[in-house]
Amino acid sequence: MTAREHAATIQPGSGVKWRALELAAFERHPGILRVLDPSGKYGKRGGGSNRALLLAAPFMLLAFALYVGPIWGLATVMEWRFGQADSDPAVVIPAAGIIFLVTLPFLVLSAVVWWRRGRTPDRFLDYQAGIALFIGGLTVVLATARAIRGDVPAWPLWVLPILAVTIVGGVFFVALLRARRAVRATVPAAKGQARVGAVEPLKAVREQVERLPAPEREAIQQDLLGALDDLERREVIKPAEAEWARGAELGKLALRMSQPRKPSRTTAD
């Protein structure tokens, strides 16, 4: 749902929830949504149907399988698994390599999407990168040892995808760690500083918005302006209030509308 679509659902006299309108404009950027709406109060707009959830279930299961792929690959090369007898290294080493080869594009895609969406901290991705790094590294060691001991032909070719997942996971893990530290650095050192205006409000949001490509920022801005024009035209908000809202920076609409000004019937959040 875009900001214009959200604005179209607001009827005169019902009041504008500025936070919900702002979040609708950032619908395609979950990283920014998590910073703007950490409580998830406005996280569900429009509501998904049970049918949509059922249709998405197979893709969710596939994503989960790829997410834990390195664990599956490690279990494949382990010499003693749940009391079972040792399996043939010439079979399990290639099998593990194929598992990691399938997992690699999913890991790269996760990293690229995270980068393009603003590089915000994400605990889910932390675990994904950590699994790829540490489980992948352990699998490289075990697979190499078994391959050498079992004289597996062309074993380096099968270990290569495992090593690739480990390296990509390591780079991704470090990038996620740096992003988390950068966000923590934006938190005020003391709450008293905010009272005297020493710390800029929503600094983390501003930094995330600035990371968006210029065309994307312009599209979001135009979406918000179009929503404000619609609200003003249908007399949901007054012209003075619309003009005040148009002066808000991206990511700071709700903050601006909560600042002291002439009384109105709209709500600040």
C-alpha positions as CSV (number, residue, x, y, z in Angstrom):
1,M,0.0,0.0,0.0
2,T,1.4,3.4,-1.0
3,A,0.8,6.7,0.8
4,R,-1.7,7.7,-1.8
5,E,-3.6,4.5,-1.4
6,H,-3.6,4.9,2.4
7,A,-4.8,8.5,2.1
8,A,-7.7,7.4,-0.1
9,T,-9.0,5.3,2.8
10,I,-9.2,8.2,5.2
11,Q,-12.6,9.9,5.3
12,P,-13.3,13.6,6.2
13,G,-13.7,13.9,10.0
14,S,-11.9,10.7,10.8
15,G,-8.5,12.3,11.4
16,V,-5.1,11.4,9.9
17,K,-2.8,9.0,11.6
18,W,0.4,10.6,10.3
19,R,2.7,7.7,11.4
20,A,0.6,5.2,9.4
21,L,0.6,7.5,6.4
22,E,4.4,7.8,6.5
23,L,4.9,4.1,6.9
24,A,2.7,3.4,3.9
25,A,5.2,5.5,1.8
26,F,8.1,3.3,3.0
27,E,6.1,0.0,2.5
28,R,8.9,-1.4,0.2
29,H,11.7,-0.7,2.7
30,P,11.3,-2.9,5.8
31,G,14.6,-1.7,7.2
32,I,13.3,1.8,7.5
33,L,9.9,0.6,8.8
34,R,11.6,-1.2,11.7
35,V,13.3,2.1,12.7
36,L,10.2,4.2,12.3
37,D,7.8,1.7,13.9
38,P,9.9,-0.5,16.3
39,S,6.8,-1.5,18.3
40,G,5.0,-2.8,15.2
41,K,1.9,-0.8,16.1
42,Y,1.3,0.2,12.5
43,G,3.2,-2.8,10.9
44,K,0.1,-4.4,9.5
45,R,-1.8,-2.2,7.1
46,G,-4.5,-3.7,5.0
47,G,-4.2,-7.2,6.5
48,G,-3.2,-10.3,4.5
49,S,-5.7,-13.0,3.8
50,N,-5.3,-16.6,4.9
51,R,-5.3,-17.6,1.2
52,A,-2.3,-15.4,0.6
53,L,-0.5,-17.1,3.6
54,L,-1.3,-20.5,2.2
55,L,0.1,-19.5,-1.2
56,A,3.3,-18.2,0.4
57,A,3.8,-21.3,2.6
58,P,5.7,-23.3,0.0
59,F,8.1,-20.4,-0.7
60,M,8.6,-19.9,3.1
61,L,9.4,-23.6,3.5
62,L,11.9,-23.4,0.6
63,A,13.5,-20.2,2.1
64,F,13.8,-22.0,5.5
65,A,15.4,-25.0,3.9
66,L,18.0,-22.8,2.1
67,Y,18.4,-20.8,5.4
68,V,19.5,-23.9,7.3
69,G,21.3,-25.5,4.3
70,P,24.7,-25.2,5.9
71,I,23.5,-27.2,8.9
72,W,22.2,-29.9,6.6
73,G,25.4,-29.9,4.7
74,L,27.4,-30.3,7.9
75,A,25.2,-33.3,9.0
76,T,25.9,-34.9,5.6
77,V,29.7,-35.0,6.0
78,M,29.8,-35.9,9.7
79,E,31.4,-39.4,10.2
80,W,29.1,-40.4,13.0
81,R,25.5,-39.3,12.8
82,F,22.8,-40.4,15.3
83,G,24.3,-43.8,15.7
84,Q,24.5,-44.7,12.0
85,A,27.5,-46.3,10.4
86,D,29.9,-44.2,8.5
87,S,28.8,-43.4,4.9
88,D,31.0,-43.5,1.8
89,P,33.0,-40.2,1.6
90,A,32.8,-40.4,-2.2
91,V,29.1,-40.0,-1.8
92,V,28.7,-37.6,1.1
93,I,31.3,-35.1,0.0
94,P,29.7,-34.3,-3.4
95,A,26.3,-34.3,-1.7
96,A,27.5,-31.7,0.8
97,G,29.0,-29.7,-2.0
98,I,25.7,-29.7,-3.9
99,I,23.8,-28.6,-0.8
100,F,26.1,-25.6,-0.3
101,L,26.0,-24.8,-4.0
102,V,22.3,-24.5,-3.8
103,T,22.5,-22.4,-0.6
104,L,25.1,-19.9,-2.0
105,P,22.7,-18.0,-4.4
106,F,20.2,-17.6,-1.6
107,L,22.9,-16.2,0.8
108,V,24.1,-13.8,-1.9
109,L,20.6,-12.6,-2.7
110,S,19.9,-12.0,1.0
111,A,23.0,-9.9,1.3
112,V,22.2,-7.9,-1.9
113,V,18.6,-7.2,-0.8
114,W,19.8,-6.2,2.7
115,W,22.3,-3.8,1.1
116,R,19.8,-2.2,-1.3
117,R,17.2,-1.7,1.4
118,G,19.3,0.4,3.6
119,R,21.7,-1.9,5.5
120,T,19.7,-1.8,8.7
121,P,20.4,-4.4,11.5
122,D,18.5,-7.6,11.2
123,R,18.7,-10.4,13.7
124,F,17.3,-12.9,11.2
125,L,20.1,-12.1,8.8
126,D,22.7,-12.2,11.7
127,Y,21.8,-15.8,12.3
128,Q,21.9,-16.6,8.5
129,A,25.3,-15.1,8.1
130,G,26.6,-16.7,11.3
131,I,25.4,-20.2,10.2
132,A,27.0,-19.8,6.8
133,L,30.3,-18.6,8.4
134,F,30.8,-20.9,11.4
135,I,28.9,-24.0,10.1
136,G,30.4,-23.6,6.7
137,G,33.9,-23.3,8.1
138,L,33.5,-26.4,10.2
139,T,32.1,-28.3,7.2
140,V,35.1,-27.3,5.1
141,V,37.5,-28.8,7.7
142,L,35.5,-32.0,8.1
143,A,34.9,-32.5,4.4
144,T,38.5,-31.9,3.5
145,A,39.7,-34.3,6.2
146,R,37.3,-37.0,5.1
147,A,38.1,-36.5,1.4
148,I,41.8,-36.8,1.9
149,R,41.5,-39.8,4.2
150,G,39.0,-41.5,1.8
151,D,40.9,-40.5,-1.3
152,V,37.8,-38.9,-2.9
153,P,38.5,-38.0,-6.6
154,A,38.3,-34.3,-7.5
155,W,37.3,-33.5,-3.9
156,P,38.5,-29.8,-4.1
157,L,35.7,-29.1,-6.6
158,W,33.1,-30.2,-4.1
159,V,34.7,-28.4,-1.2
160,L,34.8,-25.1,-3.2
161,P,31.1,-24.3,-2.9
162,I,31.3,-24.9,0.9
163,L,34.3,-22.6,1.1
164,A,32.4,-20.0,-1.0
165,V,29.5,-20.0,1.4
166,T,31.8,-19.6,4.3
167,I,33.6,-16.6,2.8
168,V,30.4,-14.9,1.7
169,G,28.9,-15.6,5.1
170,G,31.9,-14.1,6.8
171,V,31.8,-10.9,4.7
172,F,28.0,-10.6,5.3
173,F,28.4,-11.2,9.0
174,V,31.0,-8.5,9.3
175,A,28.9,-6.0,7.3
176,L,25.9,-6.8,9.6
177,L,28.0,-6.3,12.7
178,R,29.2,-2.9,11.4
179,A,25.7,-1.8,10.6
180,R,24.5,-2.7,14.1
181,R,27.4,-0.8,15.7
182,A,26.6,2.2,13.4
183,V,23.0,2.3,14.6
184,R,23.9,1.9,18.2
185,A,26.3,4.9,17.8
186,T,23.3,7.1,16.9
187,V,21.5,6.4,20.2
188,P,21.8,9.4,22.5
189,A,24.4,8.9,25.2
190,A,22.0,10.3,27.8
191,K,18.3,11.0,27.7
192,G,18.9,14.4,29.2
193,Q,20.7,15.5,25.9
194,A,17.4,15.1,24.0
195,R,15.7,17.7,26.3
196,V,18.2,20.4,25.3
197,G,18.2,19.5,21.7
198,A,21.8,18.2,21.6
199,V,20.8,15.1,19.6
200,E,19.0,15.2,16.4
201,P,15.7,13.3,16.5
202,L,15.3,10.3,14.3
203,K,19.0,10.5,13.2
204,A,19.0,6.7,12.5
205,V,16.0,7.2,10.2
206,R,17.7,10.1,8.4
207,E,20.8,8.0,7.7
208,Q,18.8,5.1,6.4
209,V,16.8,7.4,4.1
210,E,20.0,9.0,2.8
211,R,21.3,5.5,1.7
212,L,18.3,5.1,-0.6
213,P,19.0,5.8,-4.3
214,A,18.0,9.3,-5.3
215,P,15.2,8.1,-7.7
216,E,13.7,6.0,-4.9
217,R,13.7,9.0,-2.5
218,E,12.1,11.2,-5.1
219,A,9.4,8.5,-5.8
220,I,8.6,8.3,-2.0
221,Q,8.5,12.1,-1.7
222,Q,6.1,12.4,-4.7
223,D,3.9,9.6,-3.2
224,L,3.7,11.5,0.0
225,L,3.0,14.8,-1.7
226,G,0.3,13.2,-3.8
227,A,-1.3,11.8,-0.6
228,L,-1.3,15.3,1.0
229,D,-2.8,16.8,-2.1
230,D,-5.6,14.2,-2.0
231,L,-6.3,14.8,1.7
232,E,-6.4,18.6,1.2
233,R,-8.6,18.3,-1.9
234,R,-11.2,16.2,0.0
235,E,-11.0,18.5,3.0
236,V,-9.7,15.8,5.3
237,I,-7.0,18.3,6.4
238,K,-6.9,22.1,6.1
239,P,-4.7,23.9,3.6
240,A,-2.4,25.3,6.4
241,E,-2.0,21.8,7.8
242,A,-1.2,20.4,4.3
243,E,1.4,23.1,3.7
244,W,3.0,22.3,7.1
245,A,3.2,18.6,6.3
246,R,4.8,19.3,2.9
247,G,7.8,20.8,4.7
248,A,8.6,17.5,6.5
249,E,11.8,15.7,5.6
250,L,11.5,12.1,4.5
251,G,11.1,9.9,7.6
252,K,10.1,12.9,9.8
253,L,6.5,13.5,8.8
254,A,4.9,12.2,12.0
255,L,7.6,14.1,14.1
256,R,6.8,17.4,12.3
257,M,3.1,16.9,12.7
258,S,3.5,16.4,16.4
259,Q,5.3,19.7,16.9
260,P,3.3,22.6,18.4
261,R,1.2,24.5,16.0
262,K,-2.4,25.6,15.5
263,P,-4.9,23.1,16.9
264,S,-6.5,20.7,14.4
265,R,-8.6,17.6,14.5
266,T,-5.9,15.4,13.1
267,T,-3.8,13.1,15.4
268,A,0.0,13.3,15.6
269,D,0.6,9.5,15.3
